[in-house]
Amino acid sequence: MGLKIFFSCLAILGIWVMWHSVTGKKEEVEDSFFGNRFSFFEVLIDLTEKKIPLILLRRIFNFIIGLFLAIVSIIGVIYS
């Protein structure tokens, strides 16, 4: 049961990232992934985003990350 709640929270987070990439202001999208990095995946995202200067490409990249997170989490809810 705890695993389903965890995956449900991750799915909601992924949907929020997708929503934020579509409806967010330019400044919010540019500053969306700054802060302390605790894992290799977050560092990789930060480095990739610094290489993508255009706001449209950042929005697309954030949307793809959110979509992937939501799909994987929903599959986790189904199979757990």
C-alpha positions in Angstrom: 0.0 0.0 0.0 2.8 2.4 0.8 4.4 1.7 -2.6 1.2 2.7 -4.3 1.0 6.0 -2.4 4.6 6.7 -3.3 4.1 6.0 -7.0 0.9 8.0 -6.9 2.8 11.0 -5.5 5.4 10.6 -8.2 2.7 10.5 -10.9 1.2 13.7 -9.5 4.6 15.3 -9.5 5.1 14.3 -13.2 1.8 15.7 -14.2 2.6 19.0 -12.3 6.0 19.2 -14.2 4.1 18.8 -17.5 1.5 21.4 -16.5 4.3 23.8 -15.3 6.2 23.5 -18.6 3.1 24.4 -20.6 1.6 27.1 -18.5 4.6 28.5 -16.6 6.0 32.0 -17.1 9.3 32.3 -18.9 11.2 33.1 -15.7 9.6 30.2 -13.8 10.6 27.7 -16.5 14.2 29.1 -16.7 14.6 28.7 -12.9 12.7 25.5 -12.5 15.5 23.1 -11.7 18.0 25.2 -9.6 19.0 24.3 -6.1 21.0 21.7 -4.3 21.7 18.5 -6.3 21.6 15.2 -4.5 21.8 12.6 -7.2 23.6 12.0 -10.5 20.3 12.3 -12.3 19.6 15.8 -11.1 23.2 16.9 -12.0 22.7 15.5 -15.5 19.4 17.4 -15.9 21.0 20.6 -14.7 24.0 20.2 -17.1 21.6 19.4 -20.0 19.4 22.4 -19.3 22.4 24.8 -19.3 23.3 23.5 -22.7 19.7 24.2 -24.0 19.4 28.0 -24.0 16.1 28.4 -25.9 13.0 28.6 -23.7 10.9 26.5 -26.1 13.5 23.6 -26.0 13.5 23.9 -22.2 9.7 23.7 -22.1 9.8 20.6 -24.3 12.6 19.0 -22.3 10.7 19.6 -19.0 7.5 18.2 -20.6 9.3 15.1 -21.7 10.8 14.6 -18.2 7.3 15.1 -16.6 5.7 12.7 -19.1 8.3 10.0 -18.5 8.0 10.4 -14.7 4.2 10.2 -14.8 4.1 7.2 -17.1 6.6 5.2 -15.1 4.9 6.1 -11.9 1.4 5.1 -13.2 2.9 1.8 -14.4 4.3 1.4 -10.9 0.9 2.0 -9.3 -0.7 -0.6 -11.6 1.9 -3.3 -11.0 2.4 -2.8 -7.2 
